[in-house]
Amino acid sequence: MIAGTIRNAVNQMQLVNDWEQKKATGDVVKKQEGMTVTSQEESMIQHFREQLERDKESSADCKRSRINSFRRRCYSSERP
């Protein structure tokens, strides 16, 4: 909750600073920071997608391994 409050306060300060700069110069503020944040977000999304794919592959490998192990136990043991 505190982190959200801090984030909101920082966003509010940034908006106030942008507005003051716009009033002083008459120009719309160019957000260079937004570009880097977007690219960071995109890289994080890509990282999470890759991690998800690795986890899916790992899960499938683990599942196959358990199935094969179960089959070996069932067919290798003596039956009555």
HUKASUL-V407220 format. One record per residue. N is the residue number from 1. RES is the residue in one letter. PHI is phi as a letter, one per 40 degrees, with the letter a starting at -180 (999 if undefined). BURIAL is + if it has 9 or more other C-alpha atoms within 8 Angstrom, else -. D_LAST is the distance of its C-alpha to the last C-alpha in whole Angstrom. Layout:
BEGIN
N	RES	PHI	BURIAL	D_LAST
N	RES	PHI	BURIAL	D_LAST
END
This chain:
BEGIN
1	M	999	-	63
2	I	c	-	66
3	A	c	-	64
4	G	c	-	65
5	T	c	-	68
6	I	c	-	69
7	R	c	-	68
8	N	c	-	70
9	A	c	-	73
10	V	c	-	73
11	N	c	-	73
12	Q	c	-	76
13	M	c	-	78
14	Q	c	-	77
15	L	c	-	78
16	V	c	-	81
17	N	c	-	82
18	D	c	+	81
19	W	c	-	84
20	E	c	-	86
21	Q	c	+	86
22	K	c	+	87
23	K	c	-	90
24	A	c	-	91
25	T	b	-	91
26	G	g	-	90
27	D	b	-	87
28	V	c	-	84
29	V	c	-	82
30	K	c	-	79
31	K	c	-	76
32	Q	c	-	75
33	E	c	-	72
34	G	c	-	71
35	M	c	-	70
36	T	c	-	68
37	V	c	-	66
38	T	c	-	65
39	S	c	-	64
40	Q	c	-	62
41	E	c	-	61
42	E	c	-	60
43	S	c	-	58
44	M	c	-	56
45	I	c	-	55
46	Q	c	-	54
47	H	c	-	52
48	F	c	-	50
49	R	c	-	49
50	E	c	-	48
51	Q	c	-	46
52	L	c	-	45
53	E	c	-	44
54	R	c	-	42
55	D	c	-	40
56	K	c	-	39
57	E	c	-	38
58	S	c	-	36
59	S	c	-	34
60	A	c	-	33
61	D	c	-	32
62	C	c	-	30
63	K	c	-	28
64	R	c	-	27
65	S	c	-	26
66	R	c	-	24
67	I	c	-	23
68	N	c	-	22
69	S	c	-	21
70	F	c	-	18
71	R	c	-	17
72	R	c	-	17
73	R	c	-	15
74	C	c	-	12
75	Y	c	-	12
76	S	c	-	13
77	S	c	-	10
78	E	c	-	7
79	R	b	-	4
80	P	c	-	0
END
